[in-house]
Amino acid sequence: MQALRFDCTIQVPRFSSTTTPPNFASFLPTLSPSKAGTRLCLTFGCGLYKPLRKTRWDGFGVQCATSNGESGDGFYIRRCVELARKAVGYTSPNPLVGCVIVKDGVVVGEGYHPRAGQPHAEVFALRDAGDLAQSATAYVSLEPCNHFGRTPPCTEALIKAKVKKVVVGMVDPNPIVAFKGVERLRDAGIEVVVGVEEELCKSLNEPYIHRMLTGKPLLTLRYSLSVNGNFLDLLGNGVTDCGGYYSRLLQEYDAVIISSSFFTENFKVPSSQEPGANQPILIITHKDPNSLNQIPPSINDITGKMIIFTENKAGAAPEVSLQGIETVALDQINLDVIMDYCNRQGLCSALLDIRGSFSEFEELVKEGIKKNYINKFITEILPVWNKRPEPDPLQALKSLEQGVKVLNLKSKASDQSVVIEGYFKSE
């Protein structure tokens, strides 16, 4: 990859005898003078912009532009998205949001929404900027709220700070917010630009947007295949470790749906290994009357919450009931009930993890595709060549009627496996 070059103007502060100056020597290997004085050129081989800004030393900032001259609104909105991603797995049912305050081309404040119930990104960024926010431009990945919830409206904070302009990545699809924040800012005489890097901002909050528009959580189907296309009841090496794709999925999703047969295979309880990760709610579909006896007693210590959807004919094992785990008895387990439960719990996303007996998932998967409940899929292809089992677990999917399209395929390497993801779109 060709390295990106950033022309940066370093604003050096005045130092008192009690102030420790920044160690500019640590930057020397990556800095080369392009002009006399303070005009310097930074080279980042990975192309990621890590801004230097006023945090410890008053007046210290950095004004950056890429070698193709890019330093406009899109540049700072992408930084907002980068900041927002720091809170992946912590904000649901709230969206991920980042905010950057820029004055005279210098980043003077940054912030992001760390978790539900805490102040929003704009508040943290304005605190970081202090008085420098006056007459500055605020960049925010999602429209500022204009209502009182668990926190005051962000529009009022921006107005009080006397920013002169607000650049918004995307309008909030929440009907309580939609365009109301933009209108409030404009009524206060603040210039507002909407729709900068909109697709990037939408991808940041895909589950939140989906729930707002449909009333149901984003449902993703995950399964494993051998390289010759046969179903595997396995995960690849390292994918459950910290940084592995499966560990990150469990951090990102609000709930994971598994079959009770999962426990008869002696699988470990799904849990993210990411530092400080919130563990997803564990939803278990229970058809086998004997399978729940295999659930480890420590299950509540690992996940924090578990719910069992059971068919009346299966019942619930006494030892499970004693654990105080919520159970819902149905004539027949179906996605309608599971999705409604998730929505009532305020969950924005659920991962349908196909491990254990595929037959327990067969009807759910068929229902999910036919009713457009399953929006996305993630397929792990392992370096295994295996004989197709009889009967073929995937036959139900292979025999589905035509009319299901697959869109936006992406692939990435994960240790020795290849992970493919895409979206279902019905005709």
Secondary structure by P-SEA (a helix, b strand, c coil): cbbbbbbcccbbbbbcccccccccccccccccccccccbbbbbbcccccccccccccccbbbbbbcccccccaaaaaaaaaaaaaccccccccccbbbbbbbccccccccccccccccccaaaaaaaaaccccccbbbbbcccccccccccccaaaaaaaacccbbbbccccccccccaaaaaaaaaabbbbbcccaaaaaaaacaaaaaaaaccccbbbbbbcccccccccccccccccccccaaaaaaaaccbbbbccccccccccccccccccccccbbbbbbccccccccccccccccccbbbbbccccccccaaaaaabbbbbbbccccaaaaaaaaaaacccccccccccccccaaaaaaaaaaaccccbbbbbbccccccccccccccccccccccccccbbbbbbcccbbbbbbbbbcc
